[in-house]
Amino acid sequence: MTPDSDGISIHAAYSSCITSFLSCRQNPHLTWLSLVDDELGRFKAWAANIGSSRNASSTSSLDFRLRDSPRTQSMVLLLLRGLRINLGYATRIFEEPEDVLYDTKLPDDQNFGSVDLQLRLNHKSIRGSSENPEENSSHPYTAIEIATILSIEALQTVHNIISQLQRLSTTIRRASAREYDIRLAKERDIKDGIDEGADDEMCMINLVQNRFKEADPTLC
C-alpha cells in the first residue's frame, strides 16, 4: 500500500468515488440518471484499464505501480478527490434552503454547453413536476430548477475529470514503465558486476573494449 500524505491510497479513493456514484443514483431529486450511469461506466472502464480498482497490496494495482512516482500518484489522487466532491455536490445541492439557491450564481450559458440548452427546452416539464410551483418573481427559475442546473453542472465537471484521468493514463503508464525499466537495469548492472555508481565514461570504455577486442587500447 502506498498512501498519500493524508494516508489515502488510490484504491481507497477509487472505492470512495464508487460509493459517491451509487449515492448519486439513489437521490430522489436527481432525474438525470442517464448522465450518472454514463459517467459511472466511463469511470469503471478507466479504473479497470489502469488498475486503480485493484487492491493496493496487489503488484498489478496502480498504487504499487506508482509507489516510486509520488508526483503522478498525487495527480491521480487529486483528480479522484475532485470527482468525489462534485458527485457529493450534485446531490447535496437539493438540500440547500431556497434563499441560498436563489443567491447562488448560475453557470454562464457559454460555459454550460448543451445541457443548459436542453434544460431550457424542458423548462415546462421541470416546472410542472416541481412540488412547489411558486417561484421567486425576480428569478427566471424555481428553487428546484436552480438546484437541477447546479447539479448537472457538477456532473459535467465529473465528466471533465474522468476525461482528464483518461488523458493521464499515458503519463501513468510511462511513469510506472520507467521505474520498472530502471529497476531492471540496476538489477542487470549488479548481476554483471558493474558498480551502480560507475562513471559513464568508464562504462563506455569497457563497452568499446569488449566489442572491439583487437583494437589498440590507447584508442579507447
Residue, then its C-alpha position, 0 to 999 in steps of 0.5 A: m500500500t502506498p498512501d498519500s500524505d493524508g494516508i489515502s491510497i488510490h484504491a481507497a479513493y477509487s472505492s470512495c468515488i464508487t460509493s459517491f456514484l451509487s449515492c448519486r443514483q439513489n437521490p430522489h431529486l436527481t432525474w438525470l440518471s442517464l448522465v450518472d450511469d454514463e459517467l459511472g461506466r466511463f469511470k469503471a472502464w478507466a479504473a479497470n484499464i489502469g488498475s486503480s480498482r485493484n487492491a493496493s497490496s496487489t503488484s498489478s494495482l496502480d498504487f504499487r505501480l506508482r509507489d516510486s512516482p509520488r508526483t503522478q500518484s498525487m495527480v491521480l489522487l487529486l483528480l479522484r478527490g475532485l470527482r468525489i466532491n462534485l458527485g457529493y455536490a450534485t446531490r447535496i445541492f437539493e438540500e440547500p434552503e431556497d434563499v441560498l439557491y436563489d443567491t447562488k450564481l448560475p453557470d454562464d450559458q457559454n460555459f454550460g454547453s448543451v445541457d443548459l440548452q436542453l434544460r431550457l427546452n424542458h423548462k415546462s416539464i421541470r416546472g410542472s413536476s416541481e412540488n412547489p410551483e411558486e417561484n421567486s418573481s425576480h428569478p427566471y427559475t424555481a428553487i428546484e430548477i436552480a438546484t437541477i442546473l447546479s447539479i448537472e453542472a457538477l456532473q459535467t465537471v465529473h465528466n471533465i475529470i474522468s476525461q482528464l484521468q483518461r488523458l493521464s493514463t499515458t503519463i501513468r503508464r510511462a511513469s510506472a514503465r520507467e521505474y520498472d525499466i530502471r529497476l531492471a537495469k540496476e538489477r542487470d548492472i549488479k548481476d554483471g558486476i558493474d558498480e551502480g555508481a560507475d562513471d559513464e565514461m568508464c562504462m563506455i570504455n569497457l563497452v568499446q573494449n569488449r566489442f572491439k577486442e583487437a583494437d589498440p587500447t590507447l584508442c579507447 
